[in-house]
Amino acid sequence: MDGITYGLIEGFITEFVKGENLNVCDVGSYDVNGTFKPLFVGHRYTGLDIMEGPNVDIVSKELYHYPFDDESFDIVVSGSTLEHVKDMFSWIKELARIVKKQGFICITCPSIHRNRHPHPVDCWRIYPDGMIYLLGDVAGLEVLKVARSNINGRSVECMGIGRKK
């Protein structure tokens, strides 16, 4: 994770997250270059990943079905993980399954990246139209916001925020 991704998630929290003691799931929480956990002080944070490691509370043995009941979380975040998911369509549907009605999903993914960076694979780059399609058409969420970070006029990270209807 870099400062851009962290800033996008921080902006999501400032704009959309109201209340305290919300159930939050961070999908792809393994701490490679930082974690979103400090942003969720006052909430019940669960770090989920497919491998054990720092900042991982739950390890999912299945890639596209997580060990949670339907509608378990008020907020699902995933930063800089989508590019490492082979089947992004099954993945986003699983995020939609575990978020509560009226709950939020916030994901970020690079639009460009200077190097291939497999963890364990590197599959995707996302632009706003793709993010809208993924959140709205595939996951069935109400798309609330899609934004891009820009450095020197180049979109480097795309963020999408959706709410479960």
N, C-alpha and C positions, 0 to 999 in steps of 0.2 A: 504494500500500500504506500502511496505517496501523499504528500500534503494536499494535492488536488482532490484526491478521492476522499480524504478525511474531511476536507472543507465542504464537499458536496453533501456528505452525510450529516455534517454539523448543520448545514443550511436547511436540510430536510427537517431535522429535529426542531430547529428554531421556528420554522414556518408551520409545521403540521402536527407535531407531537404536543398534546395538551394533557395535563394530568400527571399523576405520579403512580408509582407501583404498577406500571403496565408490564405485561409479559412480552419480552423481546427475544426474538431468535435471530442470531447472526449466522447466516448460512455461509460456510467457507471461512470460519473464524480462526483457523490456524494462524498463529502470529508469525508471519514471515518478516514483515517490515513495520509492524505496529498493529494496533487493534482499536476497534470502535468502543470497546467496553467502557473507557472513561467518559464517553459521551452519554452513557445511560445510567449514571449514578441516580439512585432513587427509583430505579425500575428493577424488575427481575430479569436479569440478562442470562441467556443460555447460548453458549457458543457451540455450534454444530459443524462437524467436518467429517470427511471420509477417512481421516487418519488421526491417530493420537498425536498430541503435541501441545505446545504452549497455547493457552487460551481456548482449549477444546474441552467442553464439558461432556458432550455426547458425541460418540463416534457412530456414524450410520454405516451399517454393513451393506446397505443397498444404496445405489447412486440416486435413484429417483423415487424412493419411498422412505420417508424418515420415520423414526420411532415415536411419533406423536399422534394423538387423536386429531380428528378433524377440528378445525377452528380452535386451536390451542393458544394462539398468540395474537396480541393486539398489534404488534409491529413485527415485520420480517424485513431485515436488511441483509444485503449482500453486496459487498464492495470488492471489485476486482476479482471476482470469482467466475462470473458467467463465461469469460473467455476460455476458461479451463474445463468447461462442461461439454462433453460430446453431444448429448441430446438436449439442446436448450429448450425444446418444446415440452418434453416430459418434465424437465426441471422446473420450468416456470409454472406448470400446472400443479406440481407438488407444493411449491411455495404458496400458490393460491389455495390449496387444500388446507394448509396448516394455519392460515391467517383467519381471524374471526371476521364475521360480517361487520362492515364499517371499519375494519382494520386496514392498515397501510402496508404496502410493500414498496421498498425503495431499493433499487439496484443500480449499480454503476458498472460500466464496462468501457475499456478503451475504444476510442474511435480509430486511433493509430497507436502504434508502439514501435519504438526504435529497434527492438530486438525480439526474436522469438524467446519466450520464457515459459517453458513447460513446467507445470506443477499439478499433475503429471503430464498433461497435454496442453497445447495452446491452439485453440480452434477458431475463435471468433473475434471480430471487431464490429462494433455496433454504432449505427448512426440514428438520428432521431426517428426517421420513418420506421426503421426496424424495431426500435424500442416501443413505439406506439403500437405496432402490429403485435409484438410479443405480449405486452401488458394487456392490450384491449382485445384483439381478435383471438389470440391463443389462450390467454389466462382468463378472459372474460371480466377483467377489472375495469372500473371507471378510471380512465387515464386523467390524472390531475395535473401533471407537470412533466415535461421533458425538457432538459437543459443540457447544454454542452459547455464544458470549460474550454477556454481558448488560450493558447500561448502563441504569441506572434502571429495571430490570425489563423492558426491551425487548431481544429478541434482535436483535443487529445483524450477527452473522457466524456462519455454520455451517461446521464443519469435519468432514470425514469421513476415516477411515483404513481402508484395506482392504489385505489381503494376498492375493497371487495364490496359488491352490491348486496 
